[in-house]
Amino acid sequence: MAQAVKTPRIPLDKQILMTVNGDEAVAYAVKQSLVDVVAAYPITPQTIIVEKFSEFVANGEVHTEFVPVESEHSAMSACVGAAAAGARAFTATAANGLALMWEILYIAASLRLPIVLAVANRALSAPINIHCDHSDAYGMRDSGWIQLFVENVQEAYDTTIQAFKIAEDERVLLPVAVNLDGFFLSHTLENIHMLPDEAVHEFLGGYRKIPKVKVDYFDEEVPLAINPARPLSFGPLDLYDYYFEHKMHQVEAMKRVPEVVREVNEKWYELTGRKYGDGMLVPYEVEDADVIVTVLGSTAGTVRHVVKKLRREGKKVGMVRIRMFRPFPHKELAEILKNAKVVGVMDRGISFGSYGPSFLEVNTALYDYKEKPLLVNYIYGLGGRDAEPSLVEKMFEELLKDAEKGVVENKLRFLGVRE
Amino acid sequence: MASSPKEPRGWKDLPIGAVPYRLSTDYKTGDWRALRPVVDHNKCVKCMLCWIFCPDMAVIWDGEKIVINYDYCKGCGICAYECPVKAIEMVPEPTE
């Protein structure tokens, strides 16, 4: 339900100003979110999240059961078990750790367990590399998780709290991955505003509420949770006779995510004064733009800086940051992009033998429009390669030339690679 | 309880999270059995080792003798293997 009552704003001077890095910001958000179980295995650049959180546990500052497991596969499995028992569960990982979770990611989503996972985005091996790209997140694209990408440390804090609210909404009941760029955000200090504990508790409505289901053998609806008094089976054998129907539940739940993300974004704005576009897309200077660039994560800051510079020079350029990658807001994005001449799609990852994953989405979004922009895919920043302003500016200059010519010769370009 | 939806159910009539809407005992899992344990009660000494070892709790004590519940027995043969007096024989199920 849409909230009719406005949430009273907590003014900035009543918020807590802290200097933290992205990982610590996530840890503080989890601390304030009344999380019952955290199960995690360390991996750079995520390690600080659980390291910091384990301090809260050791100091008795949280009630959380902390499970130091032997692998990421076990971390997600423990979260699945905890969430199936009705707990609010959290874990964090990156790159190869996320890859090791792969099997259980699908189980978390299909059992409709509202787990929150922080991913400090990092390149996948080989060769081994600890720095940022989005190949890990793109790998879990089809697992049934909601995927949010943050631009800065403040947003990492805000989004982690929002993630529990979104995941646990009865219209959704899906796990949420909060993606923050490894090192660029995870290890970079920023001044951020945190809420008082009670405000976060109130925002989330206290501890996790368990949804109810109706099964034939109980007269009343029963909580969708493991309980010996009201036994339910989770994840039993389901063949060609019912599997397809159960997948439809995930399809339908994903359809309801945008309205919930929008509401949570608005409610957060009422409470804190901070909002991120419509919660899904964050446009900048797009109204009359001939060239628009789409981007995920922290690079948006650099792109915005360059757009500002080029606008001063009278060039009609703009940017859309894609905050929500799954479910992908096709229609909303197309409405923003449709009048541009050229759109550059930045992907910090590539599907080998195809294009960057977000390029495929932008194509899908625009295909049905008669009048639509030309599209170019820019693969950039793999393995943490810096996307400095001069490089982003070079991309805009290319795209402006394409717009002038009205034709795109090379659709797949690699930005900042040596030949 | 409201009237039951039409079987097999469509997705709109199924509980979320893929939890089964019927009891697990409603699913007769013995029908994939290839070998059937047959008890010779003249040999059986009622030691109950089969009852202990059966992984599916398909060996039942009826008060006088052991009985196999063929609704759930999957024919694994553990009972026959463990029987100290060889009172259980695994017999092929008819294939037609």
Interface residues (C-beta under 8 A of the other chain):
Chain A: S110 L111 R112 L113 L173 P211 V213 K214 V215 D216 Y217 D219 L224 L232 S233 F234 G235 P236 D238 D241 Y242 E245 H246 M248 H249 E252 A253
Chain B: M1 S4 P8 R9 G10 W11 L14 P15 I16 G17 A18 V19 P20 Y21 R22 L23 S24
